[in-house]
Amino acid sequence: MSSGMSRRGFLACFTAVAGGLVAGELRAAAPPKETGLSSEGLLVGRPGFQPRTVMPLPHQELPGFLSRPQLEAHHAEYVRDVERLKEAERGLQEASPDTGRYGELRRAQVAAANGVLLHELYFGNLAPAKVDVPRYLEGHLREHMGSMETWAADFTRCAFAAKAWAVLVYDPYDDRWHNAVMESNDSGIWVGANPLVVCDVADHALAKEYPRREEYVGKFIDRIDWNEVAKRYKAVDRM
């Protein structure tokens, strides 16, 4: 020990430093503020979603498929989901809601958040004209789903059966693609899966132009932006 510092002084200094380190560790271990969306993971949050801003329509109309009035009406439903999400999260910030109210708010948050995300993915995977499947994606499609015709036939059956959404997802747990049916924004979720193709089959997505769902779904298949699908898969493929 240096002659310039007494034993008592050394112990006091050590105690102060150790106390500071412990306090720093406790501060670092403090739980993060509730945000509702992780910025990491397979489905990575994007700038713009976290503040709950509204995504503009990528295409104002899709000639031969969806008109401007139909897309605008559908986008308005998406905007309402954004507002529902904001309302639920404002409620969760209130001091100590009772158990029943808290449960209602949490369920509303999940339904609205899923609705926001699914709508953004839906609008984002629509193309104004037919898009060929990129070579990068062709091999994966064959490996997981068989031919394009086989996949499209099964996805179409999902779209006819669903009440809300038909979704092609990639599940990193089994490293496979799957077609899935969702009865609502919070029903039929494939936990841990990443959406690749999202088709909205609720009335608000098609009723202004299609009295029968069959024609709408057939045209949707022909207007999938496969370049966007490839981008989504590249972002989450564990290989």
C-alpha positions as CSV (number, residue, x, y, z in Angstrom):
1,M,0.0,0.0,0.0
2,S,1.3,3.4,-0.9
3,S,2.7,5.5,2.0
4,G,0.6,8.4,0.7
5,M,-2.7,6.7,1.6
6,S,-3.7,5.2,5.0
7,R,-5.5,1.9,5.4
8,R,-8.7,3.7,6.4
9,G,-8.4,6.0,3.4
10,F,-7.9,3.0,1.0
11,L,-10.9,1.2,2.4
12,A,-13.1,4.3,2.1
13,C,-12.0,4.8,-1.5
14,F,-12.6,1.1,-2.4
15,T,-16.0,1.2,-0.8
16,A,-17.0,4.2,-2.8
17,V,-15.8,2.7,-6.1
18,A,-17.5,-0.6,-5.4
19,G,-20.7,1.1,-4.4
20,G,-20.6,3.1,-7.7
21,L,-20.2,-0.1,-9.7
22,V,-23.1,-1.8,-8.0
23,A,-25.3,1.2,-8.5
24,G,-24.3,1.3,-12.1
25,E,-25.2,-2.4,-12.5
26,L,-28.6,-1.8,-10.9
27,R,-29.3,1.1,-13.2
28,A,-28.3,-1.0,-16.2
29,A,-30.6,-3.9,-15.0
30,A,-33.6,-1.6,-14.6
31,P,-36.5,-2.8,-16.9
32,P,-36.8,-0.8,-20.1
33,K,-39.7,1.5,-20.6
34,E,-42.8,-0.2,-22.2
35,T,-42.5,0.3,-26.0
36,G,-44.6,-2.6,-27.4
37,L,-42.1,-3.5,-30.1
38,S,-38.6,-4.9,-29.9
39,S,-36.0,-3.4,-32.2
40,E,-34.2,-6.7,-32.5
41,G,-35.1,-10.2,-33.5
42,L,-36.2,-11.9,-36.7
43,L,-39.1,-9.5,-37.3
44,V,-37.1,-6.3,-36.9
45,G,-39.0,-3.1,-36.0
46,R,-38.8,-0.3,-38.6
47,P,-38.4,3.4,-38.1
48,G,-41.9,4.8,-38.3
49,F,-43.8,2.0,-36.6
50,Q,-42.5,2.6,-33.1
51,P,-44.0,6.2,-32.9
52,R,-47.2,4.7,-34.4
53,T,-47.2,6.8,-37.5
54,V,-49.3,6.0,-40.5
55,M,-47.7,4.4,-43.6
56,P,-48.9,6.0,-46.8
57,L,-50.2,3.7,-49.6
58,P,-47.3,2.5,-51.8
59,H,-49.7,2.6,-54.8
60,Q,-52.7,4.9,-55.1
61,E,-54.4,2.4,-57.4
62,L,-53.7,-0.9,-59.0
63,P,-55.3,-0.9,-62.5
64,G,-57.2,-4.1,-63.2
65,F,-57.1,-5.1,-59.6
66,L,-57.9,-2.5,-57.0
67,S,-59.2,1.0,-57.6
68,R,-58.3,4.2,-55.8
69,P,-61.6,4.3,-53.8
70,Q,-61.2,0.7,-52.7
71,L,-57.6,1.2,-51.6
72,E,-58.4,4.5,-49.9
73,A,-61.3,2.8,-48.0
74,H,-59.0,0.0,-47.0
75,H,-56.2,2.3,-45.9
76,A,-58.8,4.2,-43.7
77,E,-59.4,0.9,-41.8
78,Y,-55.7,0.6,-41.3
79,V,-55.5,4.1,-40.0
80,R,-58.2,3.2,-37.5
81,D,-56.0,0.3,-36.3
82,V,-53.2,2.7,-35.7
83,E,-55.5,4.9,-33.6
84,R,-56.8,1.8,-31.7
85,L,-53.2,0.9,-30.9
86,K,-52.4,4.4,-29.7
87,E,-55.5,4.4,-27.5
88,A,-54.7,1.0,-26.0
89,E,-51.1,2.1,-25.2
90,R,-52.3,5.4,-23.7
91,G,-54.5,3.3,-21.4
92,L,-51.7,1.1,-20.3
93,Q,-49.7,4.1,-19.2
94,E,-52.4,5.1,-16.7
95,A,-51.7,4.4,-13.1
96,S,-52.7,0.9,-11.9
97,P,-55.7,-0.1,-14.0
98,D,-57.8,-2.8,-12.3
99,T,-57.2,-6.4,-13.5
100,G,-60.2,-6.5,-15.8
101,R,-59.3,-3.2,-17.5
102,Y,-55.7,-4.2,-17.8
103,G,-56.5,-7.4,-19.5
104,E,-58.9,-5.6,-22.0
105,L,-56.1,-3.1,-22.8
106,R,-53.5,-5.8,-23.4
107,R,-55.9,-7.8,-25.7
108,A,-56.8,-4.6,-27.6
109,Q,-53.1,-3.8,-27.9
110,V,-52.3,-7.1,-29.5
111,A,-55.2,-7.0,-31.9
112,A,-54.5,-3.5,-33.0
113,A,-50.7,-4.0,-33.3
114,N,-51.2,-7.1,-35.4
115,G,-53.7,-5.2,-37.5
116,V,-51.3,-2.4,-38.1
117,L,-48.4,-4.7,-39.0
118,L,-50.5,-7.1,-41.2
119,H,-51.9,-4.1,-43.2
120,E,-48.5,-2.6,-43.7
121,L,-47.2,-6.0,-45.0
122,Y,-50.3,-6.4,-47.2
123,F,-50.0,-3.0,-48.9
124,G,-46.3,-3.5,-49.2
125,N,-46.6,-6.8,-51.1
126,L,-49.0,-5.6,-53.8
127,A,-47.6,-4.8,-57.2
128,P,-49.1,-2.7,-60.0
129,A,-48.3,-5.4,-62.5
130,K,-47.3,-9.0,-62.6
131,V,-43.8,-9.7,-61.0
132,D,-41.8,-12.8,-61.8
133,V,-40.4,-14.8,-58.9
134,P,-36.7,-13.9,-58.5
135,R,-34.3,-16.7,-59.1
136,Y,-33.1,-16.4,-55.5
137,L,-36.7,-17.2,-54.3
138,E,-37.5,-19.9,-56.8
139,G,-35.3,-22.6,-55.2
140,H,-36.7,-21.8,-51.7
141,L,-40.3,-21.9,-53.0
142,R,-39.7,-25.4,-54.6
143,E,-38.0,-26.7,-51.5
144,H,-40.7,-25.6,-49.0
145,M,-43.9,-25.6,-51.1
146,G,-43.3,-27.5,-54.3
147,S,-44.2,-25.7,-57.6
148,M,-45.7,-22.3,-57.8
149,E,-49.0,-23.9,-58.9
150,T,-49.0,-26.1,-55.9
151,W,-48.3,-23.2,-53.5
152,A,-50.9,-21.0,-55.2
153,A,-53.6,-23.6,-55.1
154,D,-53.1,-24.2,-51.3
155,F,-52.8,-20.5,-50.5
156,T,-56.0,-19.9,-52.4
157,R,-57.8,-22.5,-50.3
158,C,-56.5,-20.7,-47.2
159,A,-57.8,-17.4,-48.5
160,F,-61.2,-18.9,-49.2
161,A,-61.3,-20.4,-45.7
162,A,-60.1,-17.4,-43.7
163,K,-62.3,-14.8,-42.2
164,A,-59.5,-12.1,-42.0
165,W,-56.1,-13.1,-43.4
166,A,-54.3,-15.7,-45.5
167,V,-50.6,-15.7,-44.8
168,L,-47.5,-17.4,-46.1
169,V,-45.0,-17.5,-43.2
170,Y,-41.5,-18.6,-42.6
171,D,-41.0,-20.5,-39.2
172,P,-37.4,-20.3,-38.1
173,Y,-38.0,-23.1,-35.6
174,D,-38.5,-25.8,-38.2
175,D,-36.9,-23.7,-41.0
176,R,-39.9,-24.2,-43.2
177,W,-42.6,-22.1,-45.1
178,H,-46.2,-22.6,-44.2
179,N,-49.6,-21.3,-45.4
180,A,-51.7,-20.2,-42.5
181,V,-55.3,-19.1,-41.9
182,M,-56.2,-16.2,-39.5
183,E,-59.7,-15.7,-38.4
184,S,-59.0,-12.2,-37.0
185,N,-56.0,-10.0,-36.1
186,D,-55.3,-12.0,-33.0
187,S,-56.6,-15.5,-33.9
188,G,-54.6,-18.1,-35.8
189,I,-51.2,-16.6,-35.2
190,W,-48.2,-18.8,-35.9
191,V,-46.0,-18.0,-33.0
192,G,-42.5,-17.0,-34.0
193,A,-43.2,-17.1,-37.7
194,N,-42.3,-14.3,-40.1
195,P,-44.9,-13.2,-42.7
196,L,-43.7,-13.4,-46.3
197,V,-47.0,-13.0,-48.2
198,V,-50.1,-11.4,-46.6
199,C,-53.5,-11.3,-48.2
200,D,-56.4,-9.4,-46.5
201,V,-59.7,-11.2,-47.2
202,A,-61.9,-9.2,-44.9
203,D,-64.8,-7.3,-46.5
204,H,-63.2,-3.9,-46.2
205,A,-60.4,-5.1,-48.5
206,L,-62.5,-6.0,-51.5
207,A,-66.3,-5.4,-51.0
208,K,-66.4,-2.2,-53.1
209,E,-65.3,-4.0,-56.2
210,Y,-65.7,-7.8,-55.7
211,P,-69.0,-9.3,-54.8
212,R,-67.3,-12.7,-54.7
213,R,-64.0,-13.4,-53.0
214,E,-62.8,-15.9,-55.6
215,E,-62.1,-13.2,-58.3
216,Y,-60.3,-11.0,-55.8
217,V,-58.0,-13.8,-54.5
218,G,-57.2,-14.9,-58.1
219,K,-56.1,-11.4,-59.0
220,F,-54.2,-11.0,-55.7
221,I,-52.0,-14.0,-56.6
222,D,-51.1,-12.3,-59.9
223,R,-50.2,-9.0,-58.1
224,I,-47.8,-10.3,-55.5
225,D,-44.6,-8.3,-55.4
226,W,-42.2,-11.2,-55.3
227,N,-39.2,-8.8,-55.1
228,E,-40.6,-7.6,-51.8
229,V,-41.2,-11.2,-50.7
230,A,-37.6,-12.0,-51.5
231,K,-36.5,-9.0,-49.4
232,R,-38.5,-10.2,-46.5
233,Y,-37.2,-13.7,-46.7
234,K,-33.6,-12.6,-47.0
235,A,-34.0,-10.6,-43.8
236,V,-35.1,-13.6,-41.7
237,D,-33.7,-16.7,-43.4
238,R,-31.6,-18.3,-40.7
239,M,-29.3,-19.9,-43.3
